[in-house]
Amino acid sequence: MTTTADSPAVATRPRPAVADPAPRPPVLDVVVPVHNEQDDLVPSVERLHAHLTASLPYSFRITVADNASTDGTLDLARDLARRLPGVTVVHLAEKGRGRALHRVWSRSDAEVLAYMDVDLSTDLAALLPLVAPLVSGHSDLAIGSRLARGSRVVRGPKREVISRCYNLLLRTTLATRFTDAQCGFKAIRADRARELLPLVEDTGWFFDTELLVLAERSGLRIHEVPVDWVDDPDSRVDIVATAAADLRGIARLARAMASGRLPVTALPAYAGPDVPRGLTTQLVRFAAVGVASTLAYLTLYLVLRGPLGAQGANFAALILTAVANTAVNRRVTFGVRGATDRFRHQLQGLVVFAVGLALTAGSLALLHSAAPDPQRWVEVTVLVAANVTATLVRFLLLRSWVFPRGAAAAPIPAQAGPDQRTTR
């Protein structure tokens, strides 16, 4: 690790001149991970530094974490460190946002650790509300949320759908409660980071999602801040590769949770009233979940229809909504709680999904054989009819095979202490 000075610089707000025997660690350390960002680095860090100097009532440090850049990013970062008090540079020989955050956060002497993306898509006015609850001790970890009430977001429909589907997938497969795992605007108390960082395996984009899941499963208090966020049109994030890595990370955590290998204390089990087991109540709950799933399916299908074609969009939309549908029906409709058999239920749910895929794909194939280029409304109407049929079949299979009577898990005694609650 290289820095611009033997002792990290700290920026402070103006104060009367007094004798200070030794430099004090900053209250806040803001990490900006970068890889080949020579065009955005200087204006972004200068803007961030000016905002912190003018608006933050705490001492701070800005750490530019260079991830193996091959352009002029590292030289520009070092020049910033020479010009701006409180700016330091860390250089890593390997890429990976998670690797950079792990390196800097694990060695920082600040009380509160934060990070933000170099494009500064998130309005900096949200930074003080993000870190203040951590400085006061009210919360352990804070995240900016583009999906919380009060946020204002400017981005295209493709990224909006992907973001909402990803967070829905997290809530249904990993039982998370936070609303936005991907926003590049987060902070954590240093003492909590020291407890969690050794448990985080991912070194890339899934790093902060994994950190959030571990924090929540540990019963830490997570504070969410609605943010104003504007999409960077020049973002070079590989959406396909990132999505694949995220799905692998979700699967790894789901297996660890299902097998009991997740190295943290589990949150207390859901303590609400039992879900009634009557057929009528199950049908009503299943119908409500089905309506939501169908709307999500049609939205995904219409978004993906252009790039993937009819059959590809149908498959992608079905599998994404099938995972969420199984998880929600597991808890809401059939009253099954806890991690026991969760993985098996999802596998059985995928078999049920295959039945739905056969019905909808077969309907599309018949339609296209009769009318090679049907109007979009005709295509959607056929899919809705096929999905209604598939929904009835799905309910029968879920009730008789996946979640038969008696499958509801018994309540699990709470393992966390009375003060281990997750708050938003």
C-alpha positions in Angstrom: 0.0 0.0 0.0 1.3 3.4 -0.9 0.2 6.8 0.5 1.3 10.3 -0.1 2.7 10.8 3.4 4.0 8.8 6.3 1.0 9.9 8.4 -2.4 10.2 6.6 -3.6 13.7 6.2 -6.7 14.9 7.9 -8.9 17.8 6.9 -10.6 19.8 9.6 -12.9 22.7 9.7 -11.3 26.1 10.6 -10.8 26.4 14.4 -8.8 28.8 16.6 -5.1 28.1 16.7 -4.2 25.9 19.7 -1.3 23.6 20.4 -2.0 20.0 19.2 0.6 17.6 20.4 -0.2 15.0 17.8 -2.5 14.7 14.7 -5.8 13.2 15.6 -7.5 10.5 13.5 -10.4 11.8 11.4 -14.0 11.2 12.4 -14.8 10.2 8.8 -12.8 8.4 6.1 -14.5 8.6 2.6 -13.1 6.0 0.2 -13.4 6.6 -3.6 -12.5 3.4 -5.5 -11.3 4.1 -9.0 -10.1 2.1 -12.0 -9.0 4.1 -15.1 -11.0 7.2 -14.2 -8.6 9.9 -15.3 -11.4 12.0 -16.9 -13.7 12.1 -13.8 -11.3 11.8 -10.9 -10.0 15.4 -10.5 -13.4 17.3 -10.8 -15.2 14.7 -8.6 -12.6 14.7 -5.8 -12.3 18.5 -5.9 -16.1 18.8 -5.7 -16.3 16.3 -2.8 -13.5 18.0 -0.9 -15.1 21.4 -1.3 -18.4 20.0 0.0 -16.9 18.3 3.0 -14.9 21.4 3.9 -18.0 23.6 3.8 -20.7 21.3 5.1 -19.3 18.6 7.3 -19.0 19.4 11.1 -16.4 16.6 11.5 -12.8 16.1 10.6 -12.4 14.0 7.5 -10.1 12.2 5.1 -10.7 11.4 1.4 -8.9 8.2 0.3 -8.6 7.6 -3.4 -8.3 3.8 -3.8 -6.7 3.1 -7.1 -7.5 -0.4 -8.4 -4.7 -1.3 -10.9 -5.4 1.7 -13.2 -3.4 1.6 -16.5 -4.1 5.2 -17.5 -3.1 8.4 -15.7 -5.5 7.9 -12.8 -2.8 7.2 -10.2 -0.7 10.2 -11.1 -3.7 12.5 -11.0 -4.7 11.1 -7.6 -1.2 11.7 -6.2 -1.3 15.3 -7.5 -4.7 15.8 -5.7 -3.1 14.5 -2.5 -0.3 17.1 -2.8 -2.7 19.9 -3.5 -5.7 19.2 -1.2 -5.4 18.7 2.6 -7.0 15.5 3.8 -6.6 13.6 0.5 -4.6 10.4 0.5 -4.0 7.7 -2.1 -3.8 4.0 -1.8 -2.7 1.9 -4.8 -3.7 -1.7 -5.3 -2.1 -4.0 -7.9 -5.4 -5.9 -8.4 -8.8 -4.8 -9.5 -12.0 -5.1 -7.4 -14.1 -2.6 -5.6 -14.6 -4.9 -2.7 -10.9 -5.6 -2.5 -10.2 -1.8 -2.3 -12.8 -1.2 0.4 -11.6 -4.1 2.4 -8.0 -2.9 2.3 -8.7 0.7 3.2 -11.4 0.1 5.7 -9.5 -2.6 7.6 -6.5 -0.2 8.1 -8.2 3.1 8.6 -8.0 4.9 12.0 -11.3 6.8 11.4 -14.4 6.3 13.6 -16.7 6.1 10.6 -15.9 4.6 7.2 -17.8 5.5 4.0 -17.5 5.1 0.3 -19.0 6.6 -2.8 -18.6 6.1 -6.6 -16.3 8.5 -8.4 -19.1 9.7 -10.7 -20.9 11.2 -7.7 -24.2 10.1 -9.0 -25.7 10.5 -5.5 -26.3 14.1 -4.3 -23.7 15.0 -1.7 -26.4 16.6 0.4 -27.2 13.1 1.6 -23.8 12.5 3.1 -24.3 14.2 6.5 -27.7 12.4 7.1 -25.8 9.2 6.1 -23.0 9.5 8.6 -24.5 11.4 11.5 -26.4 8.4 13.0 -23.2 6.5 13.0 -21.2 9.2 14.7 -23.9 9.5 17.4 -24.0 5.7 17.9 -27.7 5.5 16.9 -26.9 3.1 14.0 -24.2 0.7 13.0 -24.4 0.9 9.2 -26.0 3.4 6.8 -27.0 3.1 3.1 -28.2 5.5 0.5 -31.4 4.1 -1.0 -32.8 5.0 -4.4 -35.9 2.9 -3.7 -36.9 4.4 -0.4 -39.8 6.8 -0.1 -38.6 10.4 -0.7 -35.8 9.5 -3.1 -35.6 11.1 -6.5 -33.9 9.0 -9.3 -33.2 9.8 -12.9 -32.2 6.7 -14.9 -33.5 4.6 -17.8 -36.1 1.9 -17.6 -33.6 -0.9 -18.1 -31.5 0.0 -15.1 -34.6 0.7 -13.0 -36.1 -2.8 -13.7 -32.8 -4.5 -13.1 -32.3 -2.7 -9.8 -35.8 -3.5 -8.5 -35.6 -7.1 -9.6 -32.2 -7.5 -7.9 -33.4 -6.1 -4.6 -36.6 -8.2 -4.8 -34.5 -11.3 -5.4 -32.5 -10.5 -2.3 -35.6 -10.0 -0.2 -37.2 -13.3 -1.4 -34.1 -15.5 -1.3 -32.1 -14.1 1.6 -35.0 -12.6 3.6 -33.3 -9.1 3.6 -35.1 -6.0 4.8 -33.0 -3.2 3.4 -34.4 -1.6 0.2 -31.3 -0.9 -2.0 -28.2 -3.0 -1.9 -26.4 -1.6 -5.0 -26.3 2.2 -4.4 -22.7 3.3 -4.2 -23.2 5.4 -1.1 -22.7 3.6 2.2 -21.1 4.1 5.6 -20.3 1.9 8.6 -18.9 2.4 12.1 -15.2 1.3 12.2 -15.8 -1.1 15.1 -18.5 -2.9 13.3 -16.4 -3.0 10.1 -13.6 -4.8 12.0 -16.2 -7.4 13.1 -17.7 -8.0 9.7 -14.8 -7.5 7.2 -13.1 -10.9 8.0 -16.3 -12.7 7.1 -16.9 -11.1 3.7 -15.5 -13.2 0.8 -16.4 -11.2 -2.3 -13.8 -8.8 -3.7 -15.9 -7.3 -6.5 -19.3 -5.6 -6.9 -21.1 -8.1 -4.6 -18.9 -7.0 -1.6 -21.3 -4.4 -0.1 -24.4 -6.6 -0.6 -22.6 -9.4 1.3 -21.6 -7.0 4.0 -25.2 -5.8 4.3 -26.6 -9.3 4.6 -24.0 -10.3 7.2 -24.8 -7.1 9.1 -28.5 -7.7 9.1 -28.1 -11.3 10.1 -26.0 -10.1 13.0 -28.8 -7.9 14.2 -27.0 -4.6 13.5 -28.9 -1.4 13.1 -29.1 -0.3 9.4 -30.1 3.2 8.7 -31.5 4.1 5.3 -31.3 7.5 3.7 -33.4 8.4 0.6 -31.1 10.0 -2.0 -31.3 12.0 -5.1 -29.5 10.0 -7.8 -28.8 10.7 -11.5 -27.6 7.9 -13.7 -24.1 8.3 -15.2 -24.7 7.8 -19.0 -21.0 7.0 -19.5 -20.9 4.2 -16.9 -18.6 1.4 -18.0 -20.0 -1.3 -15.6 -20.5 -4.6 -17.5 -24.1 -5.2 -16.5 -24.2 -8.9 -17.7 -20.9 -9.8 -15.9 -21.9 -7.9 -12.8 -25.4 -9.6 -12.7 -23.8 -13.0 -13.1 -21.4 -12.4 -10.3 -24.2 -11.1 -8.1 -26.3 -14.2 -8.8 -23.4 -16.4 -7.8 -22.9 -14.4 -4.6 -26.6 -14.7 -3.8 -26.5 -18.5 -4.4 -23.4 -18.8 -2.2 -25.1 -16.9 0.7 -28.4 -18.8 0.3 -26.5 -22.2 0.5 -24.7 -20.9 3.6 -27.9 -19.8 5.2 -29.8 -23.0 4.4 -27.0 -25.2 5.7 -26.4 -23.1 8.8 -22.8 -22.3 7.8 -23.3 -18.5 7.7 -20.8 -17.3 10.3 -23.1 -14.9 12.2 -25.9 -15.2 14.8 -29.2 -15.5 13.0 -31.9 -12.9 13.5 -35.0 -13.9 15.5 -37.5 -15.8 13.6 -40.6 -14.1 12.4 -42.8 -13.7 15.4 -46.1 -12.6 13.8 -49.3 -14.6 13.8 -49.5 -18.0 12.1 -50.7 -18.0 8.5 -54.2 -19.7 8.4 -54.1 -23.0 6.6 -57.6 -22.9 5.1 -58.0 -23.4 1.4 -60.0 -20.2 0.9 -57.4 -18.1 2.7 -54.6 -19.8 0.8 -56.4 -19.0 -2.5 -56.8 -15.4 -1.6 -53.2 -15.0 -0.6 -52.0 -16.9 -3.6 -54.1 -14.8 -5.9 -52.6 -11.6 -4.5 -49.1 -12.9 -4.9 -50.0 -14.1 -8.4 -51.3 -10.7 -9.5 -48.0 -9.1 -8.3 -46.0 -11.8 -10.0 -47.9 -11.5 -13.3 -47.4 -7.7 -13.3 -43.7 -8.1 -12.6 -43.5 -10.8 -15.3 -45.2 -8.7 -18.0 -43.0 -5.7 -17.1 -39.9 -7.7 -17.4 -41.1 -9.3 -20.7 -41.8 -6.0 -22.3 -38.5 -4.6 -21.3 -36.5 -7.7 -22.4 -38.6 -8.4 -25.6 -36.4 -6.2 -27.8 -32.9 -7.4 -26.9 -33.8 -11.1 -26.2 -36.7 -11.9 -28.5 -40.0 -13.3 -27.5 -38.8 -16.7 -26.2 -35.7 -15.4 -24.5 -37.7 -12.6 -22.8 -40.3 -15.1 -21.7 -37.7 -17.4 -20.1 -35.8 -14.6 -18.3 -39.0 -13.0 -17.0 -40.4 -16.3 -15.8 -37.3 -17.5 -14.0 -36.8 -14.2 -12.2 -40.4 -14.0 -11.0 -40.6 -17.7 -10.2 -37.9 -17.4 -7.6 -39.6 -14.5 -6.0 -43.0 -16.2 -6.3 -41.9 -19.3 -4.5 -40.3 -17.4 -1.7 -43.3 -15.2 -1.1 -45.8 -18.0 -1.3 -43.6 -20.1 1.0 -44.1 -17.6 3.8 -47.3 -15.7 3.0 -49.6 -18.4 1.5 -48.4 -21.6 3.1 -47.0 -20.4 6.4 -43.5 -22.0 6.1 -40.9 -20.0 8.0 -37.2 -20.5 8.9 -34.3 -21.7 6.8 -35.2 -25.4 7.0 -35.8 -26.9 3.5 -35.7 -23.4 1.9 -33.2 -24.5 -0.8 -35.2 -27.7 -1.5 -38.4 -25.6 -1.8 -36.7 -23.4 -4.4 -35.6 -26.4 -6.4 -39.1 -27.7 -6.4 -40.4 -24.3 -7.3 -38.1 -24.4 -10.3 -39.8 -27.6 -11.4 -43.1 -25.9 -11.1 -41.6 -23.0 -13.1 -40.7 -25.5 -15.8 -44.4 -26.4 -16.1 -45.3 -22.7 -16.5 -42.5 -22.3 -19.0 -43.9 -25.2 -21.1 -47.4 -23.7 -21.1 -46.3 -20.1 -22.0 -43.6 -21.1 -24.4 -46.0 -23.6 -26.1 -48.6 -20.8 -26.4 -46.1 -18.5 -28.0 -45.0 -21.1 -30.4 -48.5 -21.9 -31.5 -49.3 -18.2 -31.9 -46.2 -17.5 -34.0 -46.9 -20.6 -36.2 -50.4 -19.2 -36.9 -49.3 -15.6 -37.2 -45.5 -15.1 -37.7 -45.6 -11.4 -36.8 -48.5 -10.9 -34.4 -49.3 -7.5 -32.9 -47.8 -7.0 -29.5 -51.2 -6.8 -27.7 -52.2 -10.1 -29.2 -48.9 -11.6 -27.9 -49.5 -10.2 -24.4 -53.1 -11.4 -24.4 -52.0 -15.0 -25.2 -49.3 -14.9 -22.5 -51.8 -13.6 -19.9 -54.2 -16.5 -20.7 -51.3 -19.0 -20.6 -50.2 -17.6 -17.3 -53.6 -17.9 -15.8 -53.6 -21.6 -16.6 -50.1 -21.9 -15.4 -51.0 -20.2 -12.1 -53.8 -22.7 -11.4 -51.4 -25.6 -12.1 -48.8 -23.8 -9.9 -51.1 -23.5 -7.0 -52.1 -27.2 -7.1 -48.5 -28.3 -7.3 -47.3 -25.9 -4.5 -50.2 -27.0 -2.2 -49.9 -30.7 -2.8 -46.2 -31.2 -3.4 -43.9 -28.3 -2.4 -45.8 -27.1 0.7 -48.2 -30.0 1.7 -50.2 -29.6 4.9 -47.9 -29.9 7.9 -44.9 -28.4 6.1 -44.9 -25.2 8.1 -41.9 -24.9 10.2 -42.2 -24.6 14.0 -41.3 -21.3 15.5 -37.6 -21.0 16.2 -36.5 -19.5 19.6 -35.0 -16.1 19.2 -31.2 -16.2 19.4 -30.4 -12.5 19.3 -30.5 -10.3 22.4 -33.3 -7.8 23.1 -31.4 -4.9 21.7 -30.3 -6.6 18.5 -32.8 -5.1 16.1 -32.6 -4.0 12.5 -34.0 -0.6 12.0 -34.6 1.4 8.8 
